[in-house]
Amino acid sequence: MENKKEAVIKIENLQMSFGTKEVLKGISLEIYPGQIIGYIGPNGAGKSTTIKIMLGLLEGYKGDIKIFGNELLKDNIEYKKRIGYVPESAEIYDTLTAREYLMFIGDLYGKDPKQIEKKAAKLMKIFGIEEVIDARISSYSKGMKQKTMIISSLLHNPDILFLDEPLSGLDANSVILVKELLAALAKQGKTIFYSSHIMDVVEKISNRIILLRDGEILADGSFEELRRQSQDKSLEQIFNQLTGFNEHQSIVEEFISIITEEH
């Protein structure tokens, strides 16, 4: 359940620039246990930059970030034991087998090897890929790699889970499983930070939606709150309205006219 007393993530006036390009323009957020945050916005809005800063993968930002009450710059190692991460494009050691890879991840978090091996085998079985646990990851389909990444992010039972397009490449049954899993983790008090372009999934699973555009927060609230403010629209319609994209019809018409041209 949500606990409004103490934020697990507190961001104040976060700014980030790459050269002359200002990617984050002073965002402030407080995120609490048990929340599933749908973090959405157009490409280039600053979503991945925010996540990478919180993960300690990007430096050079301005502003203050506290995770589990500790300042990020002062505690840039210890807090990582309590977070999990599924990146959008998985950099995975695909010359290893899944067993080797998951054992390696468990070792990074300082977990008992026997326990990790047992957990890994059980989780691979739940995802229906236990028969390839000793095959090289390079032989896996995109969906199998994604399942392995999801397992690796959860092996150490993290308190905060960062997910960047986690359903990419998954079959329909696995999508349902992951959505149910996230809801169950949130009920345990875990915090899920979920970034995706698939609006209907974000709409269904999130209990709080944060919409970013050009490095600034445009909207922050539950889907019901956002919908009330936008005359009962779907999240996709709200997204298009707030980001100013309303040219679908004319673009489609132009596209069709081009492909049907006779020479």
C-alpha positions in Angstrom: 0.0 0.0 0.0 1.1 3.6 -0.5 2.8 5.2 2.4 2.7 9.0 2.3 5.1 9.5 5.2 8.4 8.9 3.5 9.3 9.1 -0.2 11.6 6.3 -1.5 12.6 8.7 -4.3 12.8 12.5 -3.9 13.9 14.7 -6.8 14.2 18.4 -6.5 14.9 20.7 -9.4 16.7 18.1 -11.5 18.4 19.6 -14.6 20.6 17.9 -17.2 22.2 19.2 -20.3 24.2 17.5 -23.1 26.3 20.3 -24.6 23.9 23.1 -25.3 20.8 20.9 -25.3 18.8 21.1 -22.1 17.2 17.7 -21.6 15.8 18.1 -18.1 14.6 21.6 -17.1 14.1 21.4 -13.3 11.8 18.5 -12.6 10.7 17.7 -9.0 9.1 14.5 -7.8 8.3 12.5 -4.7 7.6 8.8 -5.2 6.3 6.5 -2.5 6.3 2.8 -1.7 3.6 0.8 -3.5 3.3 3.2 -6.4 3.4 2.0 -10.0 4.6 5.1 -11.9 3.8 5.3 -15.6 6.6 7.6 -16.8 5.6 8.7 -20.3 6.5 11.3 -23.0 7.6 11.7 -26.6 11.0 10.6 -27.7 13.6 13.0 -26.4 11.4 14.2 -23.5 14.0 13.1 -21.0 12.5 9.8 -19.7 15.6 7.6 -20.1 17.8 10.4 -18.9 15.9 10.7 -15.6 16.1 6.9 -15.1 19.8 6.7 -15.9 20.5 9.5 -13.5 18.6 7.7 -10.7 20.5 4.5 -11.5 23.8 6.3 -11.2 24.7 5.8 -14.8 24.8 9.6 -15.7 26.7 12.3 -13.9 26.9 16.1 -14.4 23.3 16.9 -13.4 22.1 19.8 -11.2 19.6 19.4 -8.5 19.1 17.0 -5.5 18.1 13.3 -5.6 17.5 11.2 -2.6 16.8 7.5 -2.8 15.8 5.6 0.4 16.5 8.9 2.2 20.1 9.0 1.1 21.7 11.6 -1.2 22.6 10.0 -4.5 26.0 11.6 -4.8 27.0 10.5 -1.3 25.6 7.0 -1.5 26.2 5.9 -5.1 26.8 2.2 -4.5 24.9 0.9 -1.4 21.4 1.9 -2.7 21.9 -0.1 -5.9 21.6 -3.3 -3.9 17.9 -2.4 -3.5 17.0 -1.6 -7.1 16.4 -3.6 -10.2 16.5 -2.4 -13.8 15.3 -3.6 -17.2 16.7 -1.4 -19.9 15.0 -0.6 -23.2 17.7 -2.2 -25.3 19.2 -5.0 -23.3 23.0 -5.1 -23.1 23.3 -8.7 -22.1 26.3 -10.9 -22.1 25.0 -13.2 -24.8 28.0 -15.5 -25.0 27.0 -16.8 -21.5 24.2 -19.2 -20.9 21.2 -17.9 -18.9 22.4 -19.9 -15.9 25.8 -18.4 -16.0 24.4 -14.9 -16.6 21.9 -15.1 -13.7 24.6 -16.5 -11.4 26.9 -13.6 -12.4 24.1 -11.1 -11.6 23.4 -12.8 -8.2 27.1 -12.5 -7.4 27.2 -8.8 -8.2 24.5 -8.3 -5.6 26.4 -10.5 -3.1 23.7 -13.2 -2.9 24.3 -16.9 -2.0 25.1 -18.8 -5.3 23.0 -21.9 -4.4 20.0 -19.8 -3.6 20.4 -17.8 -6.8 20.8 -20.9 -8.9 17.6 -22.4 -7.4 15.7 -19.1 -7.9 16.9 -18.7 -11.4 15.8 -22.2 -12.4 12.3 -21.8 -10.9 11.8 -18.4 -12.5 12.9 -19.6 -15.9 10.4 -22.5 -15.5 7.6 -20.0 -14.7 8.4 -18.1 -17.9 8.4 -21.4 -19.9 12.1 -21.2 -20.9 13.7 -23.6 -18.4 14.8 -25.9 -21.2 17.2 -23.3 -22.5 18.8 -22.3 -19.2 22.1 -23.9 -20.3 22.0 -22.6 -23.9 23.9 -19.5 -24.9 21.8 -16.4 -24.7 22.9 -15.5 -28.3 20.7 -18.3 -29.5 17.6 -16.8 -27.8 14.7 -15.0 -29.4 14.1 -11.3 -28.4 11.3 -12.4 -26.1 13.5 -15.0 -24.4 16.2 -12.4 -23.8 13.6 -10.0 -22.4 12.3 -12.7 -20.0 15.9 -13.4 -18.9 16.4 -9.6 -18.3 13.2 -9.4 -16.2 14.3 -12.4 -14.1 17.8 -10.8 -13.6 16.2 -7.6 -12.4 14.1 -9.4 -9.7 16.5 -12.1 -8.5 17.7 -10.0 -5.5 14.1 -9.0 -4.5 14.6 -5.2 -5.0 12.5 -2.5 -3.4 12.5 -0.2 -6.5 12.2 -1.6 -10.0 13.0 0.6 -13.1 11.5 -0.8 -16.3 12.1 0.8 -19.7 9.7 -0.8 -22.3 9.8 -4.2 -20.3 7.1 -5.9 -22.5 9.1 -5.5 -25.7 9.2 -8.8 -27.6 7.0 -10.7 -25.1 4.1 -13.0 -26.2 0.6 -12.2 -25.0 0.6 -14.7 -22.1 3.9 -13.3 -20.8 2.6 -9.7 -21.0 -0.4 -10.7 -18.8 1.9 -12.5 -16.4 4.3 -9.5 -16.1 1.4 -7.0 -15.6 0.0 -9.2 -12.8 3.4 -9.6 -11.3 3.9 -5.8 -11.2 0.6 -5.3 -9.4 1.5 -8.0 -6.9 4.9 -6.4 -6.2 3.3 -3.0 -5.7 0.9 -4.6 -3.1 4.0 -5.7 -1.2 5.2 -2.1 -1.1 7.7 -2.2 -3.9 7.9 0.9 -6.1 7.7 0.4 -9.9 9.0 3.0 -12.2 7.6 2.1 -15.6 8.5 3.9 -18.9 6.7 2.9 -22.1 5.2 4.1 -25.3 2.3 1.5 -25.1 -0.3 3.8 -23.7 -3.0 1.2 -23.0 -0.6 -0.8 -20.8 0.5 2.3 -18.9 -3.2 3.2 -18.5 -4.1 -0.2 -17.1 -1.2 -0.9 -14.7 -0.2 2.5 -13.3 -1.7 4.1 -10.2 0.2 7.3 -11.0 1.1 8.7 -14.4 3.8 11.4 -15.0 3.9 12.9 -18.5 7.1 14.6 -19.5 7.6 16.9 -22.5 10.7 18.8 -23.4 12.3 18.0 -20.1 9.3 19.3 -18.0 6.4 17.6 -16.2 3.2 18.4 -18.0 0.9 16.2 -15.9 1.1 14.1 -12.7 -1.8 12.1 -11.3 -3.8 8.9 -11.5 -5.4 8.0 -14.8 -8.8 8.9 -13.4 -7.5 12.4 -12.4 -6.0 13.0 -15.8 -9.1 11.7 -17.6 -11.4 14.1 -15.5 -9.2 17.0 -16.5 -9.3 16.0 -20.2 -13.0 15.2 -20.7 -12.9 11.5 -20.3 -10.3 10.8 -23.0 -8.1 7.7 -23.2 -4.5 8.0 -22.1 -3.4 8.0 -25.7 -5.8 10.9 -26.5 -4.6 12.8 -23.3 -1.0 12.2 -24.4 -1.6 13.5 -27.9 -3.5 16.5 -26.5 -0.9 17.5 -24.0 2.1 16.9 -26.3 0.4 18.8 -29.1 0.3 15.9 -31.6 -3.0 16.0 -33.5 -2.0 15.5 -37.1 -2.6 11.7 -37.4 -5.3 12.0 -40.0 -3.4 14.3 -42.3 -0.2 12.3 -42.0 -2.0 9.1 -42.8 -3.7 10.6 -45.8 -0.4 12.0 -47.1 1.2 8.5 -46.6 -1.6 6.8 -48.5 -1.4 9.3 -51.3 2.3 8.7 -51.7 2.2 4.9 -51.7 -0.7 4.8 -54.2 0.8 7.2 -56.6 0.9 6.0 -60.2 4.0 6.9 -62.2 
